[in-house]
Amino acid sequence: MEVNPRTAASLRLEELPVPQNIKISNITCDSFKICWDMEARSKERITHYFIDLNKKENKNSNKFKHKDVPTKLVAKAVPLPMTVRGHWFLSPRTEYTVAVQTASKQTDGDYAISEWSEIIEFCTADYSTVHLNQLLEKAEVIAGRMLRFSVFYRNQNKEYFDHAREAQENRMLPSVKDNSGSHGSPISGKLEGIFFSCNTEFNTGKPPQDSPYGRHRFEIQADALFNPNTNLYFGDFYCMYTAYHYVILVLAPKGSRGDDFCKQRLPALDITNNRFLTCKQDEDAAGSLVFHHAQDVILEVIYTEPLDLALGTVAEISGHQLMSMSTVNAKKDPSCKTCNISVGR
């Protein structure tokens, strides 16, 4: 039940205790626990708590937001700590402010209320593996059939590769993933890696000649990055207000720092049996590996370790640089029923 602040009477027959030392704990992407201390006076008269929760204002906030929109939760005075879940559409990775009043419901239906407590700030958490598994299941539904491929590729501008040769000992180095995709993704702004593609054109079986990221392409044989000594993780599923859907996967050599990061946060996939990216022994060629990718989603593959350019080749593509297809810091469509789950966005 929500209440408009103007409906609460300012009755002060006997002052109610003001909540002190508010503590927020057990924070998830869509819930938290709250508790506080109270003086003993009039404690037995408390029948309800008013909890005022707001997104923390920032310089990009809507200055014309209607000020009378009710933001208070009226909760019965249950033993503390109290779990707050589902009363608001809490978003992951979002800063909030919270304040509390104690209240006593009167015989006429009005409330006697305390002064507001101090305002406390907290930030909701990333998606848990439970939420990521929900995204994973949604992505599996539309992944489509598997197509064979043989190389991973990465497009950039010429200056990127020149810098790798001249300043990074001929290596591409991992960088922190941007904020594209789901707002609650635990890898955004945290996981370091190098983005690769592997999608092929169904009619040629080869990588497309167009790219949004640059006209120079590094290609590397698939088994150099993806083999039985590599762990594979599901990272995200999203779209950008278009018909295309993207799946982010992470390739991490076993025992690497990236592997340790992912083990704690992401669903692991069987490299020989999943709906997105597989690596299997080739039945027709002993000792060789064969690779397949999902046809109906665009895969963004993050490799977590540095890579020497000498392991592959760099060449200029013949197609166009399609900037409109770039996913750099792309925001997920929160209204898409295909790739959203019911918790935050």
C-alpha positions as CSV (number, residue, x, y, z in Angstrom):
1,M,0.0,0.0,0.0
2,E,1.3,3.5,-0.9
3,V,0.4,6.7,0.8
4,N,0.6,10.3,-0.3
5,P,2.6,12.3,2.2
6,R,-0.2,14.9,2.4
7,T,-2.7,12.3,3.8
8,A,-0.6,11.6,7.0
9,A,-1.7,13.8,9.9
10,S,0.9,15.6,12.0
11,L,-0.5,14.5,15.3
12,R,1.8,14.9,18.2
13,L,-0.3,13.9,21.2
14,E,2.8,12.1,22.6
15,E,5.8,12.2,20.4
16,L,6.7,8.9,18.8
17,P,10.4,7.8,18.7
18,V,12.4,8.8,15.7
19,P,14.3,5.9,14.1
20,Q,18.0,6.2,14.7
21,N,21.1,4.4,13.3
22,I,19.4,3.1,10.2
23,K,21.2,0.1,8.8
24,I,20.7,-1.4,5.3
25,S,21.8,-5.0,4.7
26,N,21.2,-8.1,2.5
27,I,21.1,-5.9,-0.6
28,T,20.2,-7.6,-3.8
29,C,19.3,-6.2,-7.2
30,D,15.6,-5.9,-6.2
31,S,15.4,-6.1,-2.4
32,F,17.1,-5.1,0.9
33,K,16.7,-5.4,4.6
34,I,16.3,-2.4,6.9
35,C,16.5,-2.0,10.6
36,W,17.0,0.8,13.1
37,D,17.2,1.7,16.8
38,M,14.4,3.4,18.7
39,E,14.0,4.9,22.1
40,A,11.7,2.9,24.4
41,R,9.2,5.8,25.0
42,S,5.8,5.3,23.4
43,K,7.3,2.3,21.5
44,E,4.2,0.2,22.3
45,R,2.0,2.8,20.4
46,I,3.8,2.2,17.1
47,T,1.5,0.4,14.6
48,H,3.2,1.2,11.3
49,Y,6.4,2.4,9.7
50,F,6.5,4.9,6.8
51,I,9.5,4.2,4.5
52,D,10.4,6.9,2.0
53,L,12.5,5.5,-0.9
54,N,13.8,7.6,-3.8
55,K,16.3,7.2,-6.5
56,K,19.3,9.4,-5.7
57,E,19.1,12.6,-7.7
58,N,21.9,13.4,-10.1
59,K,22.8,16.0,-12.6
60,N,20.8,14.1,-15.3
61,S,17.6,13.8,-13.2
62,N,14.4,15.1,-14.6
63,K,14.0,18.6,-13.1
64,F,10.3,18.6,-14.0
65,K,9.4,15.4,-12.1
66,H,6.1,15.8,-10.4
67,K,6.8,16.4,-6.7
68,D,3.6,14.9,-5.4
69,V,4.1,11.4,-6.7
70,P,3.7,9.2,-3.6
71,T,7.0,7.4,-2.7
72,K,6.1,6.2,0.8
73,L,5.5,2.6,1.8
74,V,3.2,2.1,4.8
75,A,4.2,-1.1,6.5
76,K,2.8,-2.8,9.6
77,A,5.2,-2.6,12.6
78,V,6.8,-6.0,12.2
79,P,9.9,-7.1,14.1
80,L,13.1,-5.7,12.6
81,P,15.0,-6.2,10.3
82,M,12.3,-5.8,7.7
83,T,12.7,-7.1,4.2
84,V,11.6,-4.6,1.5
85,R,10.9,-6.4,-1.8
86,G,8.5,-5.9,-4.6
87,H,7.0,-2.7,-3.1
88,W,8.8,-0.7,-5.8
89,F,10.3,-1.7,-9.0
90,L,13.8,-1.5,-7.7
91,S,16.5,-1.4,-10.4
92,P,19.9,-3.1,-10.1
93,R,23.1,-1.0,-9.7
94,T,21.0,2.0,-8.8
95,E,21.7,4.5,-5.9
96,Y,18.7,5.2,-3.6
97,T,18.0,7.3,-0.5
98,V,15.8,6.0,2.3
99,A,14.3,7.6,5.4
100,V,11.8,6.3,8.0
101,Q,9.0,7.5,10.3
102,T,7.2,5.6,13.0
103,A,3.5,6.0,13.1
104,S,0.5,5.2,15.2
105,K,-2.9,4.6,13.5
106,Q,-5.7,6.5,15.2
107,T,-9.3,5.4,15.7
108,D,-10.4,7.9,12.9
109,G,-8.0,6.2,10.4
110,D,-5.5,9.0,10.5
111,Y,-1.9,8.6,11.7
112,A,0.2,10.1,14.5
113,I,3.8,10.3,13.1
114,S,7.3,10.8,14.3
115,E,9.8,13.1,12.8
116,W,11.7,11.7,9.8
117,S,14.9,9.9,10.5
118,E,18.2,10.9,8.9
119,I,18.5,10.0,5.2
120,I,20.6,7.0,4.3
121,E,22.1,6.2,0.9
122,F,22.7,2.8,-0.6
123,C,23.1,1.1,-4.0
124,T,21.3,-2.0,-5.2
125,A,23.4,-5.0,-6.4
126,D,24.1,-6.6,-9.7
127,Y,22.1,-9.5,-11.1
128,S,22.8,-12.7,-9.2
129,T,23.4,-16.1,-11.0
130,V,19.7,-16.8,-10.4
131,H,18.7,-13.7,-12.5
132,L,21.4,-14.5,-15.1
133,N,20.1,-18.1,-15.5
134,Q,16.7,-16.6,-16.2
135,L,18.3,-14.5,-19.0
136,L,20.2,-17.5,-20.2
137,E,16.9,-19.5,-20.6
138,K,15.3,-16.7,-22.5
139,A,18.4,-16.5,-24.8
140,E,18.3,-20.2,-25.5
141,V,14.7,-19.9,-26.8
142,I,15.7,-17.8,-29.8
143,A,19.3,-18.9,-30.4
144,G,18.4,-20.9,-33.5
145,R,20.4,-23.6,-35.2
146,M,24.2,-23.9,-35.0
147,L,26.5,-22.9,-37.9
148,R,30.1,-24.0,-38.2
149,F,32.9,-21.4,-38.0
150,S,36.7,-21.5,-37.8
151,V,38.0,-18.1,-36.8
152,F,37.3,-15.4,-34.1
153,Y,37.8,-11.8,-35.4
154,R,38.1,-8.3,-34.0
155,N,37.6,-5.1,-36.0
156,Q,39.2,-1.8,-35.0
157,N,40.7,1.2,-36.7
158,K,44.3,1.2,-38.0
159,E,45.5,3.3,-35.1
160,Y,44.4,0.6,-32.6
161,F,46.6,-2.0,-34.1
162,D,49.5,0.4,-34.7
163,H,49.4,1.3,-30.9
164,A,49.3,-2.4,-30.0
165,R,52.5,-3.0,-32.1
166,E,54.4,0.1,-30.9
167,A,53.3,0.6,-27.3
168,Q,52.1,-2.8,-26.1
169,E,54.8,-5.2,-27.3
170,N,52.7,-6.3,-30.3
171,R,49.8,-7.3,-28.0
172,M,46.2,-6.5,-27.7
173,L,45.5,-5.9,-24.0
174,P,42.2,-6.5,-22.0
175,S,40.2,-3.4,-21.1
176,V,37.2,-3.0,-18.8
177,K,33.9,-3.8,-20.4
178,D,31.7,-0.8,-21.0
179,N,28.1,-0.4,-19.7
180,S,26.3,-1.8,-22.8
181,G,23.6,-4.5,-22.2
182,S,21.6,-5.2,-19.1
183,H,21.9,-2.6,-16.4
184,G,22.3,-5.3,-13.8
185,S,25.1,-7.2,-15.6
186,P,27.8,-8.1,-13.1
187,I,30.5,-7.8,-15.8
188,S,29.8,-4.2,-16.9
189,G,32.5,-1.9,-15.6
190,K,34.3,-4.8,-13.9
191,L,35.4,-7.6,-16.2
192,E,38.5,-7.0,-18.3
193,G,38.7,-8.6,-21.7
194,I,39.1,-8.3,-25.4
195,F,35.9,-8.4,-27.5
196,F,35.7,-10.8,-30.5
197,S,33.0,-11.8,-32.9
198,C,32.5,-15.2,-34.6
199,N,29.2,-14.9,-36.4
200,T,29.4,-15.9,-40.1
201,E,27.2,-15.3,-43.1
202,F,24.9,-18.3,-43.6
203,N,25.4,-18.4,-47.4
204,T,29.3,-18.2,-47.3
205,G,30.2,-19.6,-43.9
206,K,32.7,-16.7,-43.6
207,P,32.8,-13.5,-41.4
208,P,30.8,-10.6,-42.9
209,Q,32.8,-7.9,-44.7
210,D,31.0,-5.1,-42.9
211,S,31.7,-4.0,-39.3
212,P,30.7,-1.1,-37.0
213,Y,34.1,-1.1,-35.2
214,G,36.6,-0.4,-37.9
215,R,38.0,-1.4,-41.3
216,H,40.9,-3.4,-40.0
217,R,40.3,-6.9,-38.8
218,F,42.4,-9.3,-36.6
219,E,41.6,-12.9,-37.3
220,I,42.7,-15.9,-35.2
221,Q,42.0,-19.6,-35.5
222,A,39.2,-20.6,-33.2
223,D,41.2,-23.2,-31.3
224,A,43.7,-20.6,-30.1
225,L,41.1,-19.0,-27.9
226,F,38.5,-21.8,-27.5
227,N,39.6,-25.3,-26.5
228,P,39.3,-27.9,-23.7
229,N,41.6,-25.7,-21.5
230,T,39.1,-22.8,-21.8
231,N,36.0,-22.2,-19.6
232,L,32.9,-20.6,-21.2
233,Y,30.4,-18.4,-19.3
234,F,27.1,-16.7,-20.2
235,G,27.4,-13.0,-19.6
236,D,24.3,-11.2,-20.9
237,F,21.3,-11.1,-23.3
238,Y,20.0,-7.8,-24.7
239,C,18.7,-5.8,-27.6
240,M,18.9,-2.1,-28.6
241,Y,15.4,-1.3,-29.8
242,T,15.9,-3.4,-32.9
243,A,15.1,-6.9,-34.1
244,Y,18.7,-8.0,-33.4
245,H,19.4,-9.7,-30.1
246,Y,22.9,-10.0,-28.6
247,V,24.4,-12.7,-26.3
248,I,27.6,-11.9,-24.4
249,L,29.8,-14.9,-23.7
250,V,33.1,-15.0,-21.8
251,L,36.1,-17.2,-22.8
252,A,38.5,-17.6,-19.9
253,P,41.6,-19.9,-19.8
254,K,41.2,-22.2,-16.9
255,G,42.8,-20.9,-13.7
256,S,43.2,-17.3,-15.1
257,R,42.2,-14.2,-13.2
258,G,39.3,-13.8,-15.6
259,D,38.2,-17.4,-14.9
260,D,38.2,-16.7,-11.1
261,F,36.1,-13.6,-11.6
262,C,33.5,-15.4,-13.7
263,K,33.3,-18.5,-11.5
264,Q,31.9,-16.4,-8.7
265,R,29.4,-14.4,-10.9
266,L,28.3,-16.1,-14.1
267,P,26.6,-19.3,-15.2
268,A,29.2,-21.7,-16.7
269,L,28.3,-23.4,-20.0
270,D,29.4,-26.9,-21.2
271,I,31.7,-26.1,-24.1
272,T,30.6,-29.2,-26.0
273,N,26.8,-28.8,-25.4
274,N,25.1,-25.4,-25.3
275,R,22.9,-23.3,-27.5
276,F,25.4,-20.5,-28.3
277,L,29.0,-21.6,-28.9
278,T,30.5,-25.1,-28.9
279,C,33.9,-26.8,-29.3
280,K,33.9,-30.5,-29.9
281,Q,36.3,-33.2,-31.2
282,D,36.0,-33.6,-34.9
283,E,34.7,-37.1,-35.6
284,D,36.1,-37.0,-39.1
285,A,39.6,-35.8,-38.2
286,A,41.2,-37.3,-35.1
287,G,42.7,-34.7,-32.8
288,S,41.0,-31.8,-34.5
289,L,38.3,-29.6,-33.0
290,V,35.2,-28.3,-34.7
291,F,33.3,-25.1,-33.7
292,H,29.7,-23.9,-34.1
293,H,27.9,-20.7,-33.2
294,A,24.2,-19.9,-32.9
295,Q,22.7,-18.5,-36.1
296,D,19.9,-16.3,-34.7
297,V,21.7,-14.2,-32.1
298,I,24.8,-11.9,-32.5
299,L,27.5,-13.2,-30.3
300,E,29.9,-10.9,-28.5
301,V,32.7,-13.0,-27.1
302,I,35.0,-11.6,-24.4
303,Y,38.5,-13.2,-24.2
304,T,40.0,-12.4,-20.8
305,E,43.7,-12.5,-21.5
306,P,46.3,-10.4,-23.6
307,L,46.8,-11.7,-27.1
308,D,49.9,-11.4,-29.3
309,L,49.1,-10.1,-32.8
310,A,51.6,-12.7,-34.1
311,L,49.0,-15.4,-33.3
312,G,46.7,-14.2,-36.1
313,T,46.6,-11.8,-39.1
314,V,45.5,-8.2,-39.5
315,A,44.0,-7.1,-42.8
316,E,41.6,-4.5,-44.2
317,I,38.1,-5.5,-44.9
318,S,36.4,-4.7,-48.2
319,G,33.0,-3.7,-46.7
320,H,31.6,-0.7,-44.9
321,Q,31.9,0.5,-41.3
322,L,28.3,0.3,-40.2
323,M,28.3,2.7,-37.2
324,S,24.6,2.2,-36.5
325,M,25.3,-1.4,-35.5
326,S,27.8,-0.5,-32.8
327,T,27.0,-1.7,-29.3
328,V,29.5,0.6,-27.5
329,N,27.7,1.7,-24.2
330,A,24.4,0.6,-25.9
331,K,21.4,0.8,-23.6
332,K,19.1,-2.2,-23.4
333,D,15.5,-1.8,-24.5
334,P,13.6,-2.2,-21.2
335,S,10.3,-2.9,-22.9
336,C,11.4,-6.0,-24.9
337,K,9.6,-9.1,-23.7
338,T,12.1,-11.4,-25.4
339,C,15.2,-10.3,-23.4
340,N,14.0,-8.8,-20.1
341,I,13.3,-10.5,-16.8
342,S,10.9,-9.3,-14.2
343,V,13.4,-7.9,-11.7
344,G,15.2,-4.7,-12.6
345,R,16.2,-3.6,-16.0
